[in-house]
Amino acid sequence: MQICVNYIFEYFNNYLDTDTANETTILHEQKNDKYRKILKGYDSEIQEWLVSMFSTQGKYMHKYLLNFIKDT
């Protein structure tokens, strides 16, 4: 059992590149903050909803909503 645990710790400590994951997370948060700045004229609840949609979908949903409203 100890050999397995040591192997797992060695794998996580030596072979996994956590810097790339941290850079991706930081970049993702920077994009979310930039999108929040774009949405500064909206209500805070709407901003958070749009940012969460952007975070999961990667699309600027406010543009789609504005186009939908203009079309109707």
C-alpha positions in Angstrom: 0.0 0.0 0.0 2.8 2.4 0.9 4.4 1.8 -2.6 1.2 2.8 -4.3 0.8 5.9 -2.2 4.4 6.9 -2.9 3.9 6.3 -6.6 0.8 8.6 -6.6 2.6 11.4 -4.7 5.6 11.1 -7.0 3.3 11.3 -10.1 1.5 14.4 -8.8 4.6 16.1 -7.6 6.9 15.4 -10.6 4.8 14.7 -13.7 1.8 16.9 -13.5 2.3 20.4 -14.8 0.3 22.6 -12.5 1.7 25.8 -14.0 -0.3 25.3 -17.1 -3.5 24.7 -15.2 -2.9 27.9 -13.1 -2.2 29.9 -16.2 -5.4 28.7 -17.8 -7.4 29.6 -14.6 -5.8 33.0 -14.4 -6.5 33.7 -18.1 -10.1 32.5 -17.7 -10.6 34.9 -14.7 -9.1 37.7 -16.7 -11.5 37.1 -19.5 -14.4 37.0 -17.1 -13.3 40.3 -15.5 -13.0 41.9 -18.9 -16.5 40.8 -19.8 -17.8 42.2 -16.5 -16.4 45.6 -17.5 -18.3 45.3 -20.8 -21.5 44.7 -18.9 -21.1 47.5 -16.3 -24.3 49.1 -17.4 -26.4 46.1 -16.5 -27.9 45.1 -13.2 -25.5 43.1 -11.0 -27.6 39.9 -11.1 -27.8 40.1 -14.9 -24.1 40.7 -15.0 -23.4 37.6 -13.0 -25.8 35.5 -15.0 -24.2 36.7 -18.3 -20.7 36.1 -16.9 -21.6 32.6 -15.8 -23.0 31.9 -19.3 -19.8 33.3 -20.8 -17.7 31.2 -18.5 -19.4 28.0 -19.5 -20.3 28.7 -23.2 -17.6 31.1 -24.2 -20.1 33.4 -26.0 -21.0 37.0 -25.4 -24.7 36.3 -24.6 -25.6 40.0 -24.3 -25.1 40.4 -28.1 -27.4 37.5 -28.8 -30.0 38.9 -26.5 -29.8 42.4 -28.0 -30.1 41.0 -31.5 -33.1 38.9 -30.4 -34.8 41.9 -28.8 -34.2 44.0 -32.0 -35.7 41.4 -34.2 -38.9 41.2 -32.2 
